[in-house]
Amino acid sequence: MSRTKLLIPGPVDFGETVRMAMASPSRPHYGRDWIRLYTETQEMLKRLFQTKSDILIMAGPGTMALEAAMASATEPGETIIIPDNGFFARRLVTVAEGLQLKTVVPQVEEGKPITAEVVREAIEAHPEAKALAIVHHETSTTVLNPLETITPLAKEAGLITIVDAVSSMGGVPLPVDAWGIDFCVTVANKALEIPPALAILSVSPDGWKAIEARQAARGWYLDLKTWKWYAENWGNWHPTPVTMPTSNMVALHTSLMQLLDEGVERRYAAYAAAAHAVRAGLEALGFPPFVEEAYASPLTTAFLMRPGVDADELQRELKEQSGVMISGGIAELHGKILRVGHIGLARKRDYVVAFLLGVEDFLRRHGEDVPYGASLVALEGLEL
Ligand SMILES: *Cc1c(COP(=O)(O)O)cnc(C)c1O
């Protein structure tokens, strides 16, 4: 059966081992075997996050865990700083507004990184701010924000730091403790390479202090106090407040074992090799990059259209004629850029080659004289 190859920022195509794990027999989300699976998964996540903080695994999407972190650590009326250089930052602003927080939103041009200066100025202008929420990999533009220069300074200033690492954790280095991150949120269906349904977050001791000091009611499922209560009181047989997607937990355990056995450095290098092959190939075909290489994430590539090429048409024909799915630009960037994901099986040579040859085929169908294979200029180092 021929399937569409996913070269999108997530969800991703994943390997046979994870597919088999998803098909494992049904099991309960409590009891001895479950506790072993659950705690081993938490321990592996601590290694990946490079943290001594607690790790919570919640059923639901990444946005849910971001909302849980924000809601649990703040009271209505408190101020939160959310630097904005893209769609996912604005999503955080919307969540904060829904929680009746006062938002301070320093603006940075889309396609450019958030700088430490911008954040420092916002903190100085708003000494009342309680928290900073920031996106690591702004997937809508593919910019990797330089967190290592930003979260430590916010932490130093006494703010609670909340990081949207939904599309970056597992794909680029992100040492949570060293970078002063109180709440680091990711999902299982991006660089952790399993199907959607699980969100993961770390909560630091300062994060728990803020949660315990909070007075306002903040619901039940999304209040991390609830999660702490279950971990502490039911932790030896039923560690979460609700039923968990058990097959996904088996898959997450499997995927993390693979990643840690293989070594994260090797995985980072594989993503970077895929990004390099795609970028060099697009350049050979005359498509300019949207983001400067210095702050472009190795997990997704955004490229600009060249004269005579319509973004929607290229995206559609890649899917219909070449069986390759990529993503468009979101909101203002629609029609201006296209985005190619490098996570999951998209890091492999057959995916990268299928995409590049698909773009070549498109150009030839539209009357251009492109020699076959003209885009296959940097395939070295790609995983098989
Ligand atoms: C994918 C993504 C999200 C949204 O994740 P959901 O699981 O759909 O809630 C949030 N932030 C970033 C940076 C993302 O890439």
PDBQT file of the ligand as one rigid body, heavy atoms in Angstrom, charges set to zero:
ROOT
HETATM    1  C1  LIG A 401       2.520  21.808  17.563  1.00  0.00    +0.000 C 
HETATM    2  C2  LIG A 401       2.772  22.957  18.464  1.00  0.00    +0.000 A 
HETATM    3  C3  LIG A 401       1.853  23.339  19.461  1.00  0.00    +0.000 A 
HETATM    4  C4  LIG A 401       0.482  22.737  19.570  1.00  0.00    +0.000 C 
HETATM    5  O1  LIG A 401       0.495  21.470  20.075  1.00  0.00    +0.000 OA
HETATM    6  P1  LIG A 401      -0.891  20.731  20.354  1.00  0.00    +0.000 P 
HETATM    7  O2  LIG A 401      -0.443  19.379  20.802  1.00  0.00    +0.000 OA
HETATM    8  O3  LIG A 401      -1.641  20.710  19.062  1.00  0.00    +0.000 OA
HETATM    9  O4  LIG A 401      -1.604  21.491  21.395  1.00  0.00    +0.000 OA
HETATM   10  C5  LIG A 401       2.212  24.341  20.341  1.00  0.00    +0.000 A 
HETATM   11  N1  LIG A 401       3.400  24.963  20.240  1.00  0.00    +0.000 NA
HETATM   12  C6  LIG A 401       4.302  24.650  19.287  1.00  0.00    +0.000 A 
HETATM   13  C7  LIG A 401       5.596  25.389  19.235  1.00  0.00    +0.000 C 
HETATM   14  C8  LIG A 401       4.020  23.632  18.373  1.00  0.00    +0.000 A 
HETATM   15  O5  LIG A 401       4.902  23.313  17.414  1.00  0.00    +0.000 OA
ENDROOT
TORSDOF 0
